[in-house]
Amino acid sequence: MRQEDRLAINEIREMLKVLIEENEKLTNTINELKEEQKKLQEEIKIHNIVLNSLPIRHEILN
């Protein structure tokens, strides 16, 4: 194998390493966002329950 080919292969390997690292970072970020989304959805459910119960409380007080 020629020296040029070896250099090209090594460059490709380095590029692949960088891409793999960036992919892992993106995957971690996506997972964090999914967790945050779940928390927000739960919070929204709780707020909706509270908001939906407000008319009932108002009716009871009247």
PDBQT receptor file of N, H, CA, C and O in Angstrom, charges set to zero:
ATOM      1  N   MET A   1       0.846  -1.174   0.000  1.00  0.00    +0.000 N 
ATOM      2  CA  MET A   1       0.000   0.000   0.000  1.00  0.00    +0.000 C 
ATOM      3  C   MET A   1       0.895   1.243   0.000  1.00  0.00    +0.000 C 
ATOM      4  O   MET A   1       1.914   1.305   0.689  1.00  0.00    +0.000 OA
ATOM      5  N   ARG A   2       0.489   2.194  -0.772  1.00  0.00    +0.000 N 
ATOM      6  H   ARG A   2      -0.339   2.143  -1.332  1.00  0.00    +0.000 HD
ATOM      7  CA  ARG A   2       1.290   3.417  -0.876  1.00  0.00    +0.000 C 
ATOM      8  C   ARG A   2       1.088   4.306   0.351  1.00  0.00    +0.000 C 
ATOM      9  O   ARG A   2       0.085   4.222   1.060  1.00  0.00    +0.000 OA
ATOM     10  N   GLN A   3       2.071   5.147   0.564  1.00  0.00    +0.000 N 
ATOM     11  H   GLN A   3       2.886   5.216  -0.012  1.00  0.00    +0.000 HD
ATOM     12  CA  GLN A   3       2.032   6.087   1.690  1.00  0.00    +0.000 C 
ATOM     13  C   GLN A   3       0.808   6.998   1.604  1.00  0.00    +0.000 C 
ATOM     14  O   GLN A   3       0.173   7.288   2.618  1.00  0.00    +0.000 OA
ATOM     15  N   GLU A   4       0.480   7.444   0.399  1.00  0.00    +0.000 N 
ATOM     16  H   GLU A   4       0.995   7.209  -0.425  1.00  0.00    +0.000 HD
ATOM     17  CA  GLU A   4      -0.682   8.323   0.201  1.00  0.00    +0.000 C 
ATOM     18  C   GLU A   4      -1.965   7.625   0.631  1.00  0.00    +0.000 C 
ATOM     19  O   GLU A   4      -2.827   8.222   1.274  1.00  0.00    +0.000 OA
ATOM     20  N   ASP A   5      -2.077   6.348   0.266  1.00  0.00    +0.000 N 
ATOM     21  H   ASP A   5      -1.376   5.863  -0.257  1.00  0.00    +0.000 HD
ATOM     22  CA  ASP A   5      -3.266   5.582   0.636  1.00  0.00    +0.000 C 
ATOM     23  C   ASP A   5      -3.370   5.438   2.152  1.00  0.00    +0.000 C 
ATOM     24  O   ASP A   5      -4.456   5.575   2.717  1.00  0.00    +0.000 OA
ATOM     25  N   ARG A   6      -2.259   5.165   2.803  1.00  0.00    +0.000 N 
ATOM     26  H   ARG A   6      -1.378   5.053   2.345  1.00  0.00    +0.000 HD
ATOM     27  CA  ARG A   6      -2.253   5.033   4.266  1.00  0.00    +0.000 C 
ATOM     28  C   ARG A   6      -2.677   6.335   4.932  1.00  0.00    +0.000 C 
ATOM     29  O   ARG A   6      -3.457   6.336   5.884  1.00  0.00    +0.000 OA
ATOM     30  N   LEU A   7      -2.153   7.442   4.418  1.00  0.00    +0.000 N 
ATOM     31  H   LEU A   7      -1.519   7.441   3.645  1.00  0.00    +0.000 HD
ATOM     32  CA  LEU A   7      -2.527   8.744   4.973  1.00  0.00    +0.000 C 
ATOM     33  C   LEU A   7      -4.020   9.016   4.791  1.00  0.00    +0.000 C 
ATOM     34  O   LEU A   7      -4.688   9.509   5.699  1.00  0.00    +0.000 OA
ATOM     35  N   ALA A   8      -4.523   8.692   3.621  1.00  0.00    +0.000 N 
ATOM     36  H   ALA A   8      -3.981   8.292   2.883  1.00  0.00    +0.000 HD
ATOM     37  CA  ALA A   8      -5.949   8.899   3.343  1.00  0.00    +0.000 C 
ATOM     38  C   ALA A   8      -6.802   8.045   4.272  1.00  0.00    +0.000 C 
ATOM     39  O   ALA A   8      -7.808   8.515   4.803  1.00  0.00    +0.000 OA
ATOM     40  N   ILE A   9      -6.404   6.792   4.467  1.00  0.00    +0.000 N 
ATOM     41  H   ILE A   9      -5.587   6.410   4.035  1.00  0.00    +0.000 HD
ATOM     42  CA  ILE A   9      -7.146   5.895   5.358  1.00  0.00    +0.000 C 
ATOM     43  C   ILE A   9      -7.120   6.424   6.790  1.00  0.00    +0.000 C 
ATOM     44  O   ILE A   9      -8.139   6.403   7.479  1.00  0.00    +0.000 OA
ATOM     45  N   ASN A  10      -5.968   6.894   7.235  1.00  0.00    +0.000 N 
ATOM     46  H   ASN A  10      -5.139   6.912   6.676  1.00  0.00    +0.000 HD
ATOM     47  CA  ASN A  10      -5.874   7.452   8.587  1.00  0.00    +0.000 C 
ATOM     48  C   ASN A  10      -6.741   8.699   8.750  1.00  0.00    +0.000 C 
ATOM     49  O   ASN A  10      -7.371   8.891   9.790  1.00  0.00    +0.000 OA
ATOM     50  N   GLU A  11      -6.771   9.535   7.729  1.00  0.00    +0.000 N 
ATOM     51  H   GLU A  11      -6.259   9.379   6.884  1.00  0.00    +0.000 HD
ATOM     52  CA  GLU A  11      -7.631  10.723   7.775  1.00  0.00    +0.000 C 
ATOM     53  C   GLU A  11      -9.098  10.324   7.863  1.00  0.00    +0.000 C 
ATOM     54  O   GLU A  11      -9.870  10.912   8.619  1.00  0.00    +0.000 OA
ATOM     55  N   ILE A  12      -9.469   9.319   7.082  1.00  0.00    +0.000 N 
ATOM     56  H   ILE A  12      -8.842   8.841   6.468  1.00  0.00    +0.000 HD
ATOM     57  CA  ILE A  12     -10.857   8.841   7.111  1.00  0.00    +0.000 C 
ATOM     58  C   ILE A  12     -11.187   8.284   8.493  1.00  0.00    +0.000 C 
ATOM     59  O   ILE A  12     -12.273   8.533   9.017  1.00  0.00    +0.000 OA
ATOM     60  N   ARG A  13     -10.264   7.537   9.085  1.00  0.00    +0.000 N 
ATOM     61  H   ARG A  13      -9.382   7.335   8.660  1.00  0.00    +0.000 HD
ATOM     62  CA  ARG A  13     -10.482   6.999  10.437  1.00  0.00    +0.000 C 
ATOM     63  C   ARG A  13     -10.693   8.116  11.449  1.00  0.00    +0.000 C 
ATOM     64  O   ARG A  13     -11.586   8.040  12.293  1.00  0.00    +0.000 OA
ATOM     65  N   GLU A  14      -9.875   9.144  11.361  1.00  0.00    +0.000 N 
ATOM     66  H   GLU A  14      -9.149   9.206  10.676  1.00  0.00    +0.000 HD
ATOM     67  CA  GLU A  14     -10.007  10.282  12.280  1.00  0.00    +0.000 C 
ATOM     68  C   GLU A  14     -11.350  10.986  12.088  1.00  0.00    +0.000 C 
ATOM     69  O   GLU A  14     -12.002  11.375  13.057  1.00  0.00    +0.000 OA
ATOM     70  N   MET A  15     -11.752  11.143  10.832  1.00  0.00    +0.000 N 
ATOM     71  H   MET A  15     -11.222  10.827  10.045  1.00  0.00    +0.000 HD
ATOM     72  CA  MET A  15     -13.044  11.765  10.555  1.00  0.00    +0.000 C 
ATOM     73  C   MET A  15     -14.178  10.921  11.119  1.00  0.00    +0.000 C 
ATOM     74  O   MET A  15     -15.130  11.453  11.689  1.00  0.00    +0.000 OA
ATOM     75  N   LEU A  16     -14.074   9.609  10.961  1.00  0.00    +0.000 N 
ATOM     76  H   LEU A  16     -13.300   9.177  10.498  1.00  0.00    +0.000 HD
ATOM     77  CA  LEU A  16     -15.100   8.719  11.498  1.00  0.00    +0.000 C 
ATOM     78  C   LEU A  16     -15.166   8.803  13.019  1.00  0.00    +0.000 C 
ATOM     79  O   LEU A  16     -16.253   8.783  13.596  1.00  0.00    +0.000 OA
ATOM     80  N   LYS A  17     -14.011   8.896  13.669  1.00  0.00    +0.000 N 
ATOM     81  H   LYS A  17     -13.128   8.912  13.201  1.00  0.00    +0.000 HD
ATOM     82  CA  LYS A  17     -13.989   9.035  15.131  1.00  0.00    +0.000 C 
ATOM     83  C   LYS A  17     -14.730  10.295  15.560  1.00  0.00    +0.000 C 
ATOM     84  O   LYS A  17     -15.529  10.274  16.497  1.00  0.00    +0.000 OA
ATOM     85  N   VAL A  18     -14.453  11.390  14.859  1.00  0.00    +0.000 N 
ATOM     86  H   VAL A  18     -13.804  11.406  14.098  1.00  0.00    +0.000 HD
ATOM     87  CA  VAL A  18     -15.116  12.656  15.183  1.00  0.00    +0.000 C 
ATOM     88  C   VAL A  18     -16.618  12.535  14.970  1.00  0.00    +0.000 C 
ATOM     89  O   VAL A  18     -17.405  12.988  15.800  1.00  0.00    +0.000 OA
ATOM     90  N   LEU A  19     -17.014  11.927  13.863  1.00  0.00    +0.000 N 
ATOM     91  H   LEU A  19     -16.374  11.559  13.189  1.00  0.00    +0.000 HD
ATOM     92  CA  LEU A  19     -18.441  11.760  13.580  1.00  0.00    +0.000 C 
ATOM     93  C   LEU A  19     -19.122  10.890  14.625  1.00  0.00    +0.000 C 
ATOM     94  O   LEU A  19     -20.245  11.177  15.037  1.00  0.00    +0.000 OA
ATOM     95  N   ILE A  20     -18.453   9.837  15.052  1.00  0.00    +0.000 N 
ATOM     96  H   ILE A  20     -17.540   9.604  14.717  1.00  0.00    +0.000 HD
ATOM     97  CA  ILE A  20     -19.017   8.953  16.075  1.00  0.00    +0.000 C 
ATOM     98  C   ILE A  20     -19.182   9.708  17.390  1.00  0.00    +0.000 C 
ATOM     99  O   ILE A  20     -20.208   9.580  18.059  1.00  0.00    +0.000 OA
ATOM    100  N   GLU A  21     -18.176  10.491  17.760  1.00  0.00    +0.000 N 
ATOM    101  H   GLU A  21     -17.343  10.595  17.217  1.00  0.00    +0.000 HD
ATOM    102  CA  GLU A  21     -18.263  11.279  18.996  1.00  0.00    +0.000 C 
ATOM    103  C   GLU A  21     -19.406  12.285  18.927  1.00  0.00    +0.000 C 
ATOM    104  O   GLU A  21     -20.164  12.437  19.885  1.00  0.00    +0.000 OA
ATOM    105  N   GLU A  22     -19.526  12.961  17.805  1.00  0.00    +0.000 N 
ATOM    106  H   GLU A  22     -18.910  12.837  17.027  1.00  0.00    +0.000 HD
ATOM    107  CA  GLU A  22     -20.608  13.935  17.646  1.00  0.00    +0.000 C 
ATOM    108  C   GLU A  22     -21.967  13.247  17.663  1.00  0.00    +0.000 C 
ATOM    109  O   GLU A  22     -22.930  13.777  18.216  1.00  0.00    +0.000 OA
ATOM    110  N   ASN A  23     -22.042  12.077  17.062  1.00  0.00    +0.000 N 
ATOM    111  H   ASN A  23     -21.260  11.646  16.612  1.00  0.00    +0.000 HD
ATOM    112  CA  ASN A  23     -23.287  11.320  17.064  1.00  0.00    +0.000 C 
ATOM    113  C   ASN A  23     -23.676  10.933  18.488  1.00  0.00    +0.000 C 
ATOM    114  O   ASN A  23     -24.849  11.003  18.854  1.00  0.00    +0.000 OA
ATOM    115  N   GLU A  24     -22.698  10.528  19.289  1.00  0.00    +0.000 N 
ATOM    116  H   GLU A  24     -21.744  10.472  18.992  1.00  0.00    +0.000 HD
ATOM    117  CA  GLU A  24     -22.968  10.179  20.686  1.00  0.00    +0.000 C 
ATOM    118  C   GLU A  24     -23.457  11.394  21.463  1.00  0.00    +0.000 C 
ATOM    119  O   GLU A  24     -24.377  11.287  22.274  1.00  0.00    +0.000 OA
ATOM    120  N   LYS A  25     -22.848  12.542  21.218  1.00  0.00    +0.000 N 
ATOM    121  H   LYS A  25     -22.100  12.629  20.559  1.00  0.00    +0.000 HD
ATOM    122  CA  LYS A  25     -23.287  13.769  21.885  1.00  0.00    +0.000 C 
ATOM    123  C   LYS A  25     -24.731  14.099  21.509  1.00  0.00    +0.000 C 
ATOM    124  O   LYS A  25     -25.543  14.449  22.365  1.00  0.00    +0.000 OA
ATOM    125  N   LEU A  26     -25.033  13.981  20.225  1.00  0.00    +0.000 N 
ATOM    126  H   LEU A  26     -24.372  13.696  19.530  1.00  0.00    +0.000 HD
ATOM    127  CA  LEU A  26     -26.396  14.266  19.765  1.00  0.00    +0.000 C 
ATOM    128  C   LEU A  26     -27.397  13.285  20.361  1.00  0.00    +0.000 C 
ATOM    129  O   LEU A  26     -28.501  13.670  20.745  1.00  0.00    +0.000 OA
ATOM    130  N   THR A  27     -27.011  12.029  20.435  1.00  0.00    +0.000 N 
ATOM    131  H   THR A  27     -26.114  11.716  20.122  1.00  0.00    +0.000 HD
ATOM    132  CA  THR A  27     -27.886  11.019  21.023  1.00  0.00    +0.000 C 
ATOM    133  C   THR A  27     -28.159  11.342  22.486  1.00  0.00    +0.000 C 
ATOM    134  O   THR A  27     -29.296  11.239  22.945  1.00  0.00    +0.000 OA
ATOM    135  N   ASN A  28     -27.127  11.731  23.214  1.00  0.00    +0.000 N 
ATOM    136  H   ASN A  28     -26.203  11.815  22.841  1.00  0.00    +0.000 HD
ATOM    137  CA  ASN A  28     -27.300  12.103  24.620  1.00  0.00    +0.000 C 
ATOM    138  C   ASN A  28     -28.207  13.320  24.762  1.00  0.00    +0.000 C 
ATOM    139  O   ASN A  28     -29.065  13.366  25.643  1.00  0.00    +0.000 OA
ATOM    140  N   THR A  29     -28.012  14.292  23.897  1.00  0.00    +0.000 N 
ATOM    141  H   THR A  29     -27.315  14.255  23.181  1.00  0.00    +0.000 HD
ATOM    142  CA  THR A  29     -28.847  15.494  23.938  1.00  0.00    +0.000 C 
ATOM    143  C   THR A  29     -30.299  15.148  23.646  1.00  0.00    +0.000 C 
ATOM    144  O   THR A  29     -31.205  15.655  24.308  1.00  0.00    +0.000 OA
ATOM    145  N   ILE A  30     -30.522  14.294  22.666  1.00  0.00    +0.000 N 
ATOM    146  H   ILE A  30     -29.786  13.882  22.129  1.00  0.00    +0.000 HD
ATOM    147  CA  ILE A  30     -31.886  13.873  22.330  1.00  0.00    +0.000 C 
ATOM    148  C   ILE A  30     -32.525  13.163  23.513  1.00  0.00    +0.000 C 
ATOM    149  O   ILE A  30     -33.689  13.408  23.829  1.00  0.00    +0.000 OA
ATOM    150  N   ASN A  31     -31.774  12.284  24.169  1.00  0.00    +0.000 N 
ATOM    151  H   ASN A  31     -30.828  12.084  23.912  1.00  0.00    +0.000 HD
ATOM    152  CA  ASN A  31     -32.313  11.574  25.328  1.00  0.00    +0.000 C 
ATOM    153  C   ASN A  31     -32.647  12.533  26.468  1.00  0.00    +0.000 C 
ATOM    154  O   ASN A  31     -33.665  12.369  27.141  1.00  0.00    +0.000 OA
ATOM    155  N   GLU A  32     -31.804  13.524  26.682  1.00  0.00    +0.000 N 
ATOM    156  H   GLU A  32     -30.977  13.658  26.134  1.00  0.00    +0.000 HD
ATOM    157  CA  GLU A  32     -32.082  14.530  27.707  1.00  0.00    +0.000 C 
ATOM    158  C   GLU A  32     -33.344  15.317  27.359  1.00  0.00    +0.000 C 
ATOM    159  O   GLU A  32     -34.167  15.603  28.229  1.00  0.00    +0.000 OA
ATOM    160  N   LEU A  33     -33.487  15.660  26.092  1.00  0.00    +0.000 N 
ATOM    161  H   LEU A  33     -32.819  15.427  25.386  1.00  0.00    +0.000 HD
ATOM    162  CA  LEU A  33     -34.678  16.390  25.660  1.00  0.00    +0.000 C 
ATOM    163  C   LEU A  33     -35.940  15.545  25.819  1.00  0.00    +0.000 C 
ATOM    164  O   LEU A  33     -36.993  16.064  26.189  1.00  0.00    +0.000 OA
ATOM    165  N   LYS A  34     -35.839  14.266  25.544  1.00  0.00    +0.000 N 
ATOM    166  H   LYS A  34     -34.983  13.844  25.244  1.00  0.00    +0.000 HD
ATOM    167  CA  LYS A  34     -36.990  13.373  25.728  1.00  0.00    +0.000 C 
ATOM    168  C   LYS A  34     -37.399  13.316  27.192  1.00  0.00    +0.000 C 
ATOM    169  O   LYS A  34     -38.589  13.335  27.507  1.00  0.00    +0.000 OA
ATOM    170  N   GLU A  35     -36.420  13.246  28.084  1.00  0.00    +0.000 N 
ATOM    171  H   GLU A  35     -35.454  13.230  27.828  1.00  0.00    +0.000 HD
ATOM    172  CA  GLU A  35     -36.716  13.234  29.516  1.00  0.00    +0.000 C 
ATOM    173  C   GLU A  35     -37.380  14.542  29.938  1.00  0.00    +0.000 C 
ATOM    174  O   GLU A  35     -38.352  14.539  30.693  1.00  0.00    +0.000 OA
ATOM    175  N   GLU A  36     -36.858  15.636  29.454  1.00  0.00    +0.000 N 
ATOM    176  H   GLU A  36     -36.069  15.638  28.841  1.00  0.00    +0.000 HD
ATOM    177  CA  GLU A  36     -37.440  16.941  29.778  1.00  0.00    +0.000 C 
ATOM    178  C   GLU A  36     -38.861  17.043  29.231  1.00  0.00    +0.000 C 
ATOM    179  O   GLU A  36     -39.744  17.601  29.881  1.00  0.00    +0.000 OA
ATOM    180  N   GLN A  37     -39.075  16.505  28.042  1.00  0.00    +0.000 N 
ATOM    181  H   GLN A  37     -38.358  16.052  27.513  1.00  0.00    +0.000 HD
ATOM    182  CA  GLN A  37     -40.412  16.515  27.452  1.00  0.00    +0.000 C 
ATOM    183  C   GLN A  37     -41.385  15.717  28.313  1.00  0.00    +0.000 C 
ATOM    184  O   GLN A  37     -42.518  16.148  28.527  1.00  0.00    +0.000 OA
ATOM    185  N   LYS A  38     -40.956  14.561  28.805  1.00  0.00    +0.000 N 
ATOM    186  H   LYS A  38     -40.036  14.210  28.631  1.00  0.00    +0.000 HD
ATOM    187  CA  LYS A  38     -41.814  13.753  29.681  1.00  0.00    +0.000 C 
ATOM    188  C   LYS A  38     -42.194  14.529  30.931  1.00  0.00    +0.000 C 
ATOM    189  O   LYS A  38     -43.350  14.515  31.353  1.00  0.00    +0.000 OA
ATOM    190  N   LYS A  39     -41.208  15.209  31.526  1.00  0.00    +0.000 N 
ATOM    191  H   LYS A  39     -40.269  15.220  31.183  1.00  0.00    +0.000 HD
ATOM    192  CA  LYS A  39     -41.479  16.001  32.728  1.00  0.00    +0.000 C 
ATOM    193  C   LYS A  39     -42.481  17.108  32.431  1.00  0.00    +0.000 C 
ATOM    194  O   LYS A  39     -43.407  17.345  33.206  1.00  0.00    +0.000 OA
ATOM    195  N   LEU A  40     -42.288  17.782  31.304  1.00  0.00    +0.000 N 
ATOM    196  H   LEU A  40     -41.535  17.590  30.674  1.00  0.00    +0.000 HD
ATOM    197  CA  LEU A  40     -43.198  18.863  30.934  1.00  0.00    +0.000 C 
ATOM    198  C   LEU A  40     -44.604  18.339  30.652  1.00  0.00    +0.000 C 
ATOM    199  O   LEU A  40     -45.591  18.989  30.999  1.00  0.00    +0.000 OA
ATOM    200  N   GLN A  41     -44.698  17.176  30.030  1.00  0.00    +0.000 N 
ATOM    201  H   GLN A  41     -43.897  16.647  29.749  1.00  0.00    +0.000 HD
ATOM    202  CA  GLN A  41     -46.012  16.598  29.760  1.00  0.00    +0.000 C 
ATOM    203  C   GLN A  41     -46.732  16.260  31.060  1.00  0.00    +0.000 C 
ATOM    204  O   GLN A  41     -47.941  16.462  31.174  1.00  0.00    +0.000 OA
ATOM    205  N   GLU A  42     -45.990  15.743  32.041  1.00  0.00    +0.000 N 
ATOM    206  H   GLU A  42     -45.008  15.579  31.949  1.00  0.00    +0.000 HD
ATOM    207  CA  GLU A  42     -46.583  15.450  33.341  1.00  0.00    +0.000 C 
ATOM    208  C   GLU A  42     -47.055  16.734  34.015  1.00  0.00    +0.000 C 
ATOM    209  O   GLU A  42     -48.138  16.783  34.598  1.00  0.00    +0.000 OA
ATOM    210  N   GLU A  43     -46.239  17.758  33.926  1.00  0.00    +0.000 N 
ATOM    211  H   GLU A  43     -45.359  17.719  33.452  1.00  0.00    +0.000 HD
ATOM    212  CA  GLU A  43     -46.608  19.042  34.522  1.00  0.00    +0.000 C 
ATOM    213  C   GLU A  43     -47.859  19.603  33.855  1.00  0.00    +0.000 C 
ATOM    214  O   GLU A  43     -48.736  20.143  34.529  1.00  0.00    +0.000 OA
ATOM    215  N   ILE A  44     -47.941  19.477  32.549  1.00  0.00    +0.000 N 
ATOM    216  H   ILE A  44     -47.229  19.038  32.002  1.00  0.00    +0.000 HD
ATOM    217  CA  ILE A  44     -49.119  19.948  31.814  1.00  0.00    +0.000 C 
ATOM    218  C   ILE A  44     -50.357  19.171  32.252  1.00  0.00    +0.000 C 
ATOM    219  O   ILE A  44     -51.425  19.756  32.432  1.00  0.00    +0.000 OA
ATOM    220  N   LYS A  45     -50.220  17.863  32.422  1.00  0.00    +0.000 N 
ATOM    221  H   LYS A  45     -49.353  17.388  32.275  1.00  0.00    +0.000 HD
ATOM    222  CA  LYS A  45     -51.356  17.052  32.881  1.00  0.00    +0.000 C 
ATOM    223  C   LYS A  45     -51.860  17.546  34.230  1.00  0.00    +0.000 C 
ATOM    224  O   LYS A  45     -53.063  17.688  34.447  1.00  0.00    +0.000 OA
ATOM    225  N   ILE A  46     -50.914  17.807  35.133  1.00  0.00    +0.000 N 
ATOM    226  H   ILE A  46     -49.936  17.692  34.956  1.00  0.00    +0.000 HD
ATOM    227  CA  ILE A  46     -51.296  18.281  36.463  1.00  0.00    +0.000 C 
ATOM    228  C   ILE A  46     -51.994  19.636  36.370  1.00  0.00    +0.000 C 
ATOM    229  O   ILE A  46     -53.011  19.860  37.025  1.00  0.00    +0.000 OA
ATOM    230  N   HIS A  47     -51.453  20.526  35.566  1.00  0.00    +0.000 N 
ATOM    231  H   HIS A  47     -50.626  20.344  35.033  1.00  0.00    +0.000 HD
ATOM    232  CA  HIS A  47     -52.077  21.842  35.399  1.00  0.00    +0.000 C 
ATOM    233  C   HIS A  47     -53.472  21.709  34.793  1.00  0.00    +0.000 C 
ATOM    234  O   HIS A  47     -54.393  22.425  35.187  1.00  0.00    +0.000 OA
ATOM    235  N   ASN A  48     -53.627  20.813  33.857  1.00  0.00    +0.000 N 
ATOM    236  H   ASN A  48     -52.879  20.231  33.537  1.00  0.00    +0.000 HD
ATOM    237  CA  ASN A  48     -54.942  20.612  33.243  1.00  0.00    +0.000 C 
ATOM    238  C   ASN A  48     -55.944  20.063  34.246  1.00  0.00    +0.000 C 
ATOM    239  O   ASN A  48     -57.110  20.456  34.247  1.00  0.00    +0.000 OA
ATOM    240  N   ILE A  49     -55.491  19.163  35.091  1.00  0.00    +0.000 N 
ATOM    241  H   ILE A  49     -54.543  18.844  35.090  1.00  0.00    +0.000 HD
ATOM    242  CA  ILE A  49     -56.380  18.618  36.121  1.00  0.00    +0.000 C 
ATOM    243  C   ILE A  49     -56.837  19.740  37.054  1.00  0.00    +0.000 C 
ATOM    244  O   ILE A  49     -58.017  19.850  37.386  1.00  0.00    +0.000 OA
ATOM    245  N   VAL A  50     -55.886  20.560  37.463  1.00  0.00    +0.000 N 
ATOM    246  H   VAL A  50     -54.927  20.471  37.193  1.00  0.00    +0.000 HD
ATOM    247  CA  VAL A  50     -56.223  21.681  38.350  1.00  0.00    +0.000 C 
ATOM    248  C   VAL A  50     -57.178  22.645  37.651  1.00  0.00    +0.000 C 
ATOM    249  O   VAL A  50     -58.179  23.069  38.230  1.00  0.00    +0.000 OA
ATOM    250  N   LEU A  51     -56.865  22.980  36.420  1.00  0.00    +0.000 N 
ATOM    251  H   LEU A  51     -56.052  22.635  35.951  1.00  0.00    +0.000 HD
ATOM    252  CA  LEU A  51     -57.728  23.914  35.691  1.00  0.00    +0.000 C 
ATOM    253  C   LEU A  51     -59.120  23.337  35.467  1.00  0.00    +0.000 C 
ATOM    254  O   LEU A  51     -60.113  24.059  35.546  1.00  0.00    +0.000 OA
ATOM    255  N   ASN A  52     -59.195  22.054  35.191  1.00  0.00    +0.000 N 
ATOM    256  H   ASN A  52     -58.388  21.467  35.127  1.00  0.00    +0.000 HD
ATOM    257  CA  ASN A  52     -60.496  21.430  34.963  1.00  0.00    +0.000 C 
ATOM    258  C   ASN A  52     -61.307  21.332  36.247  1.00  0.00    +0.000 C 
ATOM    259  O   ASN A  52     -62.536  21.279  36.201  1.00  0.00    +0.000 OA
ATOM    260  N   SER A  53     -60.647  21.309  37.368  1.00  0.00    +0.000 N 
ATOM    261  H   SER A  53     -59.649  21.353  37.405  1.00  0.00    +0.000 HD
ATOM    262  CA  SER A  53     -61.371  21.211  38.632  1.00  0.00    +0.000 C 
ATOM    263  C   SER A  53     -61.849  22.581  39.123  1.00  0.00    +0.000 C 
ATOM    264  O   SER A  53     -62.699  22.652  40.011  1.00  0.00    +0.000 OA
ATOM    265  N   LEU A  54     -61.322  23.651  38.566  1.00  0.00    +0.000 N 
ATOM    266  H   LEU A  54     -60.632  23.594  37.845  1.00  0.00    +0.000 HD
ATOM    267  CA  LEU A  54     -61.716  24.990  39.008  1.00  0.00    +0.000 C 
ATOM    268  C   LEU A  54     -63.211  25.272  38.824  1.00  0.00    +0.000 C 
ATOM    269  O   LEU A  54     -63.825  25.791  39.755  1.00  0.00    +0.000 OA
ATOM    270  N   PRO A  55     -63.820  24.969  37.702  1.00  0.00    +0.000 N 
ATOM    271  CA  PRO A  55     -65.263  25.226  37.574  1.00  0.00    +0.000 C 
ATOM    272  C   PRO A  55     -66.071  24.443  38.613  1.00  0.00    +0.000 C 
ATOM    273  O   PRO A  55     -67.081  24.937  39.113  1.00  0.00    +0.000 OA
ATOM    274  N   ILE A  56     -65.642  23.257  38.929  1.00  0.00    +0.000 N 
ATOM    275  H   ILE A  56     -64.821  22.855  38.522  1.00  0.00    +0.000 HD
ATOM    276  CA  ILE A  56     -66.346  22.450  39.920  1.00  0.00    +0.000 C 
ATOM    277  C   ILE A  56     -66.274  23.138  41.278  1.00  0.00    +0.000 C 
ATOM    278  O   ILE A  56     -67.278  23.214  41.986  1.00  0.00    +0.000 OA
ATOM    279  N   ARG A  57     -65.117  23.631  41.642  1.00  0.00    +0.000 N 
ATOM    280  H   ARG A  57     -64.301  23.570  41.067  1.00  0.00    +0.000 HD
ATOM    281  CA  ARG A  57     -64.969  24.352  42.909  1.00  0.00    +0.000 C 
ATOM    282  C   ARG A  57     -65.855  25.602  42.918  1.00  0.00    +0.000 C 
ATOM    283  O   ARG A  57     -66.496  25.920  43.920  1.00  0.00    +0.000 OA
ATOM    284  N   HIS A  58     -65.876  26.279  41.814  1.00  0.00    +0.000 N 
ATOM    285  H   HIS A  58     -65.356  26.021  41.000  1.00  0.00    +0.000 HD
ATOM    286  CA  HIS A  58     -66.693  27.490  41.717  1.00  0.00    +0.000 C 
ATOM    287  C   HIS A  58     -68.172  27.150  41.901  1.00  0.00    +0.000 C 
ATOM    288  O   HIS A  58     -68.893  27.867  42.595  1.00  0.00    +0.000 OA
ATOM    289  N   GLU A  59     -68.618  26.074  41.291  1.00  0.00    +0.000 N 
ATOM    290  H   GLU A  59     -68.032  25.491  40.727  1.00  0.00    +0.000 HD
ATOM    291  CA  GLU A  59     -70.011  25.652  41.422  1.00  0.00    +0.000 C 
ATOM    292  C   GLU A  59     -70.333  25.249  42.851  1.00  0.00    +0.000 C 
ATOM    293  O   GLU A  59     -71.417  25.545  43.353  1.00  0.00    +0.000 OA
ATOM    294  N   ILE A  60     -69.402  24.582  43.503  1.00  0.00    +0.000 N 
ATOM    295  H   ILE A  60     -68.521  24.342  43.096  1.00  0.00    +0.000 HD
ATOM    296  CA  ILE A  60     -69.619  24.150  44.881  1.00  0.00    +0.000 C 
ATOM    297  C   ILE A  60     -69.738  25.374  45.797  1.00  0.00    +0.000 C 
ATOM    298  O   ILE A  60     -70.576  25.400  46.698  1.00  0.00    +0.000 OA
ATOM    299  N   LEU A  61     -68.911  26.369  45.565  1.00  0.00    +0.000 N 
ATOM    300  H   LEU A  61     -68.230  26.348  44.833  1.00  0.00    +0.000 HD
ATOM    301  CA  LEU A  61     -68.944  27.565  46.402  1.00  0.00    +0.000 C 
ATOM    302  C   LEU A  61     -70.228  28.364  46.205  1.00  0.00    +0.000 C 
ATOM    303  O   LEU A  61     -70.695  29.032  47.127  1.00  0.00    +0.000 OA
ATOM    304  N   ASN A  62     -70.789  28.298  45.021  1.00  0.00    +0.000 N 
ATOM    305  H   ASN A  62     -70.410  27.755  44.271  1.00  0.00    +0.000 HD
ATOM    306  CA  ASN A  62     -72.028  29.042  44.760  1.00  0.00    +0.000 C 
ATOM    307  C   ASN A  62     -73.173  28.194  45.202  1.00  0.00    +0.000 C 
ATOM    308  O   ASN A  62     -74.327  28.605  45.085  1.00  0.00    +0.000 OA
TER     309      ASN A  62
